Amino acid sequence: MRDLAQSDIRRMTLECARVGGINLGQGICDLPTIPELKDGLAAAVEADRSTYSRYDGVEELRAAISARLAAKNGVAYDADGEIVVTVGSTGAFAMAMTALLDPGDEVLLPEPFYGYHFNTVLAAGGVPRPVPMAEPDFAVDLDALERAVTGRTRAVVVCSPANPTGKVWSAEELDGLAALLDRHDLWAVTDEIYEDILYDGRAHLSLAARPGARGRTITVSGYSKTFSITGWRIGFAAAPREMAGALGVLNDLYYVCAATPLQLAVAHALNTVPPGYYGNLARDYQRKRDLLAGTCERLGWRPRIPAGAYYLMAEPRGLGAGTAREASDAILREAGVATIPGSAFYRDGGGEHLVRFCFAKTDGDLAEACRRLESTYAGSRA
């Protein structure tokens, strides 16, 4: 526990609430709940579906997840025994780390990394090993990953589309990683929670669908981002049967099950949302991305344009700040807009020139945040 601390993401959310600012820090995703979810939830409550579900999730949701993984991601998982519904994708990731790691085992994390991944490895008794990726596009350096492998390495984390960078792994990068896993007898844990939020015509690629990778991959995803229900905490892990069995035992031990009515509501939405929903979702977020990126460009803040997810890293200039935390604190204090220090996604002093914005906001809130930034900093372009 001495190695763990509250994340800068949580800290900035609390500070933003304290001053009444606009939160472009945490990925809260405060968009309206879609009717299909409300209808499914109402039906579940009306039917008194309020008891524990099976430890790995209700049959309706496991079947819907299995069907969508096959149709969209091109990978087959048996709904009975290879899919475990969890308390959010973070729950799935925690189960994966607990199942995989002995004390002292190492996990490779492309850097910048999502802080919860780093700290969950620590909490499971493992050793996170960040492997730096180069700006501005954060391309995966497979040679650097291979050099980082030691006799204690157990797994590699793939986050695509990535938090915090919006990096989307290419087919070539995934195939190269699959070969690396095979050479060194490693597992991969993929966080694909943003798989429905990609830009500029990109399609999502799952590592498990690449040749030879399925047997070494734990796929983690969920519906917090796709359906804008971050507070519902409905995620899942999909894995080969023996590994899924281990994840299910842990899920039962720590959580018993995810909330039954919420599981049923997500299953209903997966089966009833119109076909155009997912494309509209990506287009709406691309429009928001372009609005925020344009604001940063006009301020001279050098945005790193994301290929997916709903985060944008930028390099604020002219603030007189020496660190990323000082820059984030200044932006909140002066403009009333919360961001996350770039250093939250690096170890040992990286990311001090960056802050991360989240643009999963209503159109009105995002437009107002951009207006505040421009009115506050338009004259400080460097």
C-alpha positions in Angstrom: 0.0 0.0 0.0 2.9 2.4 0.6 3.6 2.2 -3.2 0.1 3.3 -4.1 -1.4 6.8 -4.1 -4.6 8.5 -5.2 -4.3 9.2 -8.9 -3.9 12.7 -10.4 -7.2 11.9 -12.3 -9.1 11.7 -9.0 -7.3 14.6 -7.5 -8.1 17.0 -10.4 -11.8 15.9 -10.4 -12.1 16.8 -6.7 -10.3 20.1 -7.3 -12.5 20.9 -10.3 -15.7 20.2 -8.2 -14.3 22.4 -5.4 -13.9 25.5 -7.7 -17.0 24.8 -9.9 -14.9 24.3 -13.1 -15.5 22.3 -16.3 -14.0 18.9 -16.0 -12.0 18.0 -19.1 -9.8 15.8 -16.8 -11.4 12.5 -15.8 -13.1 10.4 -18.5 -16.5 10.7 -16.8 -18.4 10.7 -20.0 -21.5 12.7 -18.8 -23.6 12.2 -21.9 -27.3 11.2 -21.7 -28.3 7.6 -21.1 -29.7 6.1 -24.3 -33.4 4.9 -24.3 -32.4 1.3 -25.0 -30.6 1.1 -21.7 -33.4 2.7 -19.8 -35.9 0.4 -21.3 -33.8 -2.7 -20.6 -33.2 -1.6 -17.0 -36.9 -0.8 -16.4 -37.9 -4.3 -17.7 -35.3 -6.0 -15.5 -36.5 -4.2 -12.4 -40.2 -4.8 -13.3 -39.4 -8.5 -13.7 -37.8 -8.6 -10.3 -34.4 -9.7 -11.7 -32.7 -8.5 -8.6 -30.8 -11.5 -7.2 -27.2 -12.6 -7.8 -26.4 -13.6 -11.3 -24.1 -16.4 -12.1 -20.6 -15.5 -11.1 -19.6 -15.0 -14.8 -22.7 -12.9 -15.7 -26.3 -13.4 -17.0 -26.7 -15.7 -19.9 -28.3 -12.9 -22.0 -25.2 -10.6 -21.7 -22.6 -13.3 -22.2 -24.4 -14.4 -25.4 -24.6 -10.8 -26.6 -20.9 -10.2 -25.9 -19.9 -13.5 -27.7 -22.0 -12.6 -30.8 -20.5 -9.1 -31.0 -16.9 -10.2 -30.5 -17.4 -12.7 -33.4 -19.2 -10.3 -35.7 -17.2 -7.1 -35.1 -13.7 -8.3 -33.8 -13.5 -11.5 -35.7 -12.7 -13.7 -32.7 -14.9 -16.5 -31.3 -15.4 -17.0 -27.6 -17.9 -19.5 -26.1 -20.5 -17.6 -24.1 -20.5 -20.5 -21.6 -17.0 -20.7 -20.2 -14.8 -18.2 -22.0 -16.5 -14.9 -21.1 -16.7 -13.4 -17.6 -18.8 -10.3 -16.9 -17.0 -8.1 -14.4 -17.5 -4.9 -12.3 -16.2 -2.6 -15.1 -13.2 -3.3 -17.3 -11.0 -2.3 -14.4 -12.4 -5.3 -12.5 -11.5 -7.5 -15.5 -8.0 -6.1 -15.6 -7.6 -6.6 -11.8 -8.7 -10.2 -12.1 -6.3 -10.8 -15.0 -3.3 -9.4 -13.0 -4.2 -11.4 -9.9 -4.6 -14.6 -12.0 -1.3 -14.1 -13.9 1.2 -12.8 -11.5 3.3 -14.3 -8.8 5.1 -11.8 -6.5 7.9 -10.1 -8.4 6.6 -11.0 -11.9 7.0 -8.2 -14.4 4.5 -6.6 -16.8 5.5 -4.5 -19.7 3.5 -1.2 -20.2 4.0 1.0 -23.2 4.5 4.5 -21.9 2.6 6.8 -21.5 0.4 4.3 -19.7 -3.0 4.4 -18.0 -2.2 4.9 -14.3 -4.7 2.3 -13.1 -2.9 -0.3 -15.1 0.4 0.6 -13.5 -1.1 0.6 -10.0 -3.1 -2.6 -10.5 0.1 -4.4 -11.3 1.6 -3.2 -8.1 -1.5 -4.1 -6.1 -1.3 -7.7 -7.5 2.3 -8.0 -6.3 3.8 -7.5 -9.8 6.5 -5.1 -11.1 5.4 -2.7 -13.8 8.0 -2.0 -16.5 7.2 1.0 -18.6 8.6 1.0 -22.1 8.8 4.5 -23.6 7.0 5.2 -26.9 8.1 8.2 -29.0 6.1 11.3 -29.7 4.3 12.6 -31.5 2.4 9.5 -32.7 3.4 7.1 -29.9 4.2 4.3 -32.4 4.9 0.9 -30.8 8.6 0.2 -30.6 8.7 -3.6 -30.8 12.5 -3.8 -30.4 12.3 -1.8 -27.2 9.6 -4.1 -25.9 11.7 -7.1 -26.7 14.8 -5.6 -25.0 12.7 -5.0 -21.9 11.8 -8.7 -21.5 13.6 -10.5 -18.7 13.4 -13.9 -17.0 10.6 -12.5 -14.8 8.5 -11.0 -17.5 5.0 -12.5 -17.5 2.8 -10.2 -19.6 2.5 -7.2 -21.9 -0.4 -4.7 -21.7 -2.0 -3.5 -24.9 -4.3 -0.5 -24.6 -5.9 0.2 -28.0 -7.4 2.7 -28.5 -5.2 4.0 -25.8 -5.8 6.1 -22.7 -4.2 8.7 -22.5 -2.8 9.2 -26.1 -5.5 7.9 -28.4 -2.9 5.6 -30.0 -4.5 2.8 -32.1 -2.3 -0.3 -32.7 -1.8 -1.3 -36.3 -2.1 -4.8 -37.7 1.7 -4.8 -38.2 2.3 -3.8 -34.5 -0.2 -6.4 -33.2 1.3 -9.2 -35.4 4.8 -8.2 -34.2 3.6 -8.4 -30.6 2.0 -11.8 -31.3 5.4 -13.1 -32.5 7.1 -11.7 -29.4 4.6 -13.3 -27.1 5.3 -16.7 -28.7 9.1 -16.3 -28.6 9.1 -15.5 -24.9 6.1 -17.5 -23.7 4.2 -14.4 -22.5 0.6 -13.4 -22.1 -1.0 -10.2 -23.3 -3.8 -8.4 -21.5 -5.6 -6.0 -23.9 -7.7 -3.1 -22.7 -10.1 -2.4 -25.6 -12.7 -0.3 -23.7 -12.6 2.4 -26.4 -13.0 0.0 -29.3 -16.1 1.8 -30.7 -14.5 5.2 -30.7 -12.1 5.5 -33.6 -11.5 8.3 -36.1 -10.8 9.0 -39.7 -12.2 5.7 -41.0 -10.1 3.4 -38.8 -11.4 0.0 -37.8 -10.8 -1.7 -34.5 -8.3 -4.6 -34.4 -8.2 -7.1 -31.5 -4.9 -8.8 -30.7 -6.8 -12.1 -30.1 -8.0 -12.1 -33.7 -4.4 -12.0 -35.0 -2.8 -15.3 -36.1 -1.5 -17.3 -33.2 -2.5 -14.7 -30.5 -5.8 -16.0 -29.1 -4.3 -18.6 -26.8 -2.0 -16.0 -25.2 -4.5 -13.1 -24.8 -6.9 -11.9 -22.2 -9.3 -9.5 -23.9 -10.7 -6.8 -21.5 -13.4 -4.4 -22.6 -16.9 -3.2 -21.5 -19.6 -0.7 -22.1 -18.8 2.4 -20.0 -17.5 4.3 -23.0 -19.6 2.8 -25.8 -22.9 3.5 -24.0 -21.7 6.5 -21.8 -22.4 4.6 -18.6 -19.2 4.9 -16.6 -21.0 4.6 -13.3 -22.8 1.4 -14.2 -19.5 -0.6 -14.0 -20.3 -3.3 -16.6 -17.2 -4.9 -18.2 -15.9 -8.3 -19.3 -12.9 -10.5 -19.9 -12.7 -13.0 -22.7 -10.0 -15.6 -22.6 -9.2 -19.3 -23.3 -11.3 -21.6 -21.2 -8.7 -22.4 -18.5 -7.8 -18.8 -18.0 -11.4 -17.7 -18.1 -12.1 -20.2 -15.3 -9.4 -18.7 -13.2 -10.8 -15.2 -13.8 -14.3 -16.4 -12.9 -13.1 -17.9 -9.6 -11.5 -14.6 -8.7 -14.5 -12.6 -9.9 -16.8 -14.6 -7.6 -14.4 -14.2 -4.7 -14.0 -10.5 -4.9 -17.3 -9.3 -6.4 -19.7 -12.3 -6.5 -21.2 -10.8 -9.7 -21.8 -7.5 -11.4 -25.2 -5.9 -10.8 -27.9 -8.1 -12.3 -30.4 -5.5 -13.6 -27.5 -3.4 -15.1 -26.2 -6.5 -16.9 -29.7 -7.2 -18.4 -30.0 -3.6 -19.5 -26.7 -3.7 -21.3 -27.7 -7.0 -23.0 -31.0 -5.4 -24.1 -29.1 -2.4 -25.6 -26.6 -4.6 -27.4 -29.5 -6.4 -29.0 -31.6 -3.4 -29.9 -29.6 -0.3 -30.6 -29.9 0.6 -34.3 -27.1 -0.4 -36.6 -26.0 3.2 -37.1 -25.5 3.9 -33.4 -21.8 3.0 -33.3 -20.9 5.0 -36.4 -22.7 8.0 -35.1 -20.9 7.7 -31.8 -17.5 7.8 -33.5 -18.5 10.7 -35.7 -19.8 12.8 -32.8 -16.6 12.2 -30.9 -14.5 13.1 -33.9 -16.3 16.4 -34.2 -15.6 17.1 -30.5 -12.0 16.0 -31.0 -11.6 18.5 -33.9 -13.1 21.3 -31.9 -10.7 20.8 -29.0 -7.7 20.2 -31.2 -8.5 23.4 -33.1 -8.6 25.4 -29.9 -5.2 24.0 -28.8 -3.7 24.7 -32.2 -4.8 28.3 -32.2 -3.2 28.7 -28.7 0.0 27.1 -30.0 -0.4 24.2 -27.5 0.7 21.5 -30.1 -2.0 18.9 -29.7 -1.2 15.2 -30.4 -4.2 14.3 -32.5 -5.7 11.0 -31.3 -6.7 8.2 -33.6 -9.2 6.9 -31.1 -10.6 7.1 -27.6 -11.7 10.5 -26.3 -8.5 12.1 -24.9 -6.1 14.6 -26.4 -2.7 15.3 -25.1 -1.3 18.8 -25.7 1.7 20.9 -24.8 0.5 24.1 -23.1 2.9 27.0 -23.5 3.1 30.5 -22.1 1.8 29.5 -18.6 5.1 30.0 -16.7 4.7 26.5 -15.3 7.7 24.3 -14.5 5.9 21.0 -14.2 2.8 19.3 -15.7 1.0 19.5 -12.4 1.7 23.2 -12.1 0.4 23.6 -15.6 -2.8 21.7 -14.9 -3.3 23.6 -11.6 -2.8 26.9 -13.5 -5.3 26.1 -16.2 -8.0 25.2 -13.6 -7.2 28.3 -11.5 -7.1 30.7 -14.4 -9.6 29.3 -16.9 -11.8 27.1 -14.8 -11.0 24.0 -16.9 -9.6 20.8 -15.4 -7.0 18.8 -17.2 -4.7 15.9 -16.1 -0.9 16.4 -15.8 1.0 14.4 -18.4 3.3 13.2 -15.7 0.4 11.0 -14.3 1.0 8.7 -17.3 4.8 8.4 -17.0 7.2 7.1 -14.5 10.4 8.9 -13.4 9.8 12.4 -14.6 8.3 11.9 -18.1 5.4 13.9 -19.5 6.2 17.1 -17.7 5.5 19.1 -20.9 2.0 17.6 -21.5 -1.5 17.8 -20.1 -4.4 15.5 -21.1 -7.8 16.7 -22.0 -11.0 14.5 -22.1 -13.6 15.6 -24.6 -16.4 13.2 -23.6 -18.6 16.1 -22.7 -21.8 17.6 -23.8 -21.5 20.0 -26.8 -22.4 22.9 -24.5 -19.8 22.1 -21.8 -17.0 21.4 -24.4 -17.8 24.6 -26.3 -17.7 26.6 -23.1 -14.4 25.0 -22.0 -12.9 25.9 -25.4 -14.2 29.5 -25.1 -12.7 29.8 -21.6 -9.3 28.5 -22.8 -9.2 30.9 -25.8 -10.4 33.9 -23.8 -7.8 33.3 -21.1 -4.8 32.3 -23.2 -5.2 33.7 -26.7 -2.6 36.4 -26.0 0.0 34.1 -24.5 0.9 32.0 -27.6 4.5 31.1 -27.6 
